[in-house]
Amino acid sequence: MPVPDPVQQFATMSVNTMLKKIALVVLALLHFSCATREPGDPIKPGYNVYSPEQDIELGREVAAEVRKQVDIVKDENLQRYVRDLGARLAAQPQAGEYPYEFTLINEDSINAFALPGGPIFLHSGLLDQADSEGQLVGVMAHEISHVVLRHGTSQASRAQMVQLPAAIAGAVLGQQGAVLATAGQIGLGLGVNALIMKYSRSAEKEADALGARIMAGAGFNPIEMATFFQKLEAQGGSRPPALLSSHPSPGNRVRLVEAEMAAIPAGDYTYASGRFPNAKRLVAGLPPPKAPAHQEVAAAAAPRSTPSAPTGAFQRINGSTFSMEYPSGWKSYGGQSSDTLTLAPENGIVRTQGGSGGIGYGAVLSYYRPQHSRDLLNGTWELLQQLQEVNPKLRAAVQPRNVRIAGSSGMVVGLTGPSPYGGTERNLLLTVARPQGLFYMIFIAPENQYNKLQPAFERMANSIRFR
């Protein structure tokens, strides 16, 4: 090439400024598509590369990992109460035929989350703060709606630029199934939590609307769902409840739910199980929550020092559409004839604080297929926006530079973010326009190791050959 050091080459217009402009265009398109729906209109799942069966498989596998890491409530009366309410909601035709499971976690924070395919977890703090059974049911119906509308895997589908192979996640996260491994992304802080448990405002609006219908069918007043969310918003202050972090407000929820209910036939909203007051008393008597298991695992698994810079020989690896050289002391995850590879020394992959895997030293290679752009520049901006969307702490440092890679047009952008080793991480994003999509390679290193690793990065980039 040679590959420049873009972190030191600032331009008059920053990457973040350009990203904001492009993001406004994308958001405007998304807003237009969402705005066409009127209250009472059908609500259908969006773009998704996963099948419903894969949703179920993924949900079961992730749920099994969640149960290992959290403090499940031992009181069977409380668990039965939550399951019975969930079964009443799941019996409504709008809930579909997913194998729902409802589990109460002993956790004081006000939160709930749904995994693809049906597993739903509720924090005991949610039941403690609910003023009525309808408010609790409202959150449950809202979570069921995320499952039905497949919001989790839809988001994962839109983040396909981090489709790392099953072998990578399996090496870090343990023996898990292929679907979980694919979603357990490694690289730049991307993990299952980021792709599955963080929803957009448009997704929240859809979940409110469908959740209201599910509540109505089960005999609960849908307004209670909206009033509970607004109660949390009002008391949030500078530190809002965890539920609002993953479920951002789509606007005036009461007004939106009222408009939805006005568009469908009125129902009887007088159902009550009669068990809510006792459930509140049982929650108040729960023992203090145990510390999450993943905190101990993360501390034990984190390496004490970063790998040494590579020296000596290089070896060549052949992917399905490209080949390249990489340091002989590094491992290749993904195997031969793959479109997606991770290259790193043995301790270059780290278990992060959330329990998922993160690459802190090495390189990630794959293809990104832009949804809104076909040219190199705009496709790169779209990729950067997706990376920042799933990892807000990632920052683009400078305007990109044009390069030539194996006779094709390419672009180089410098990025910074937190390192899984602690401190700051420097990344170099290389993109190349190819018939299969936007080929990309992300070089990753801690700030204090970057200059030592840069010669290896340059050799790797210059050795790329496309088929």
Secondary structure, 3 states (H helix, E strand, C coil): CCCCCHHHCCCCCCHHHHHHHHHHHHHHHHHHHHHCCCCCCCCCCCCCCCCHHHHHHHHHHHHHHHHHHCCECCCHHHHHHHHHHHHHHHCCHHHCCCCCEEEEECCCCCCEEECCCCEEEEEHHHHHHCCCHHHHHHHHHHHHHHHHCCHHHHHHHHCHHHCCCHHHHHHHHCCCCHHHHHHCCCCCCCCHHHHHCCCCHHHHHHHHHHHHHHHHHHCCCCHHHHHHHHHHHHHHCCCCCHHHHHCCCCCCHHHHHHHHHHCCCCCCCCCCCCCHHHHHHHHHCCCCCCCCHHHHHHHHHCCCCCCCCCCCCEEEEECCCEEEEEECCCEEECCCCCCCEEEECHHHEEECCCCCEEECCEEEEEEECCCCCCCHHHHHHHHHHHHHHHCCCCEECCCCEEEEECCEEEEEEEEEEECCCCCEEEEEEEEEEECCEEEEEEEEEEHHHHHHHHHHHHHHHHCCEEC
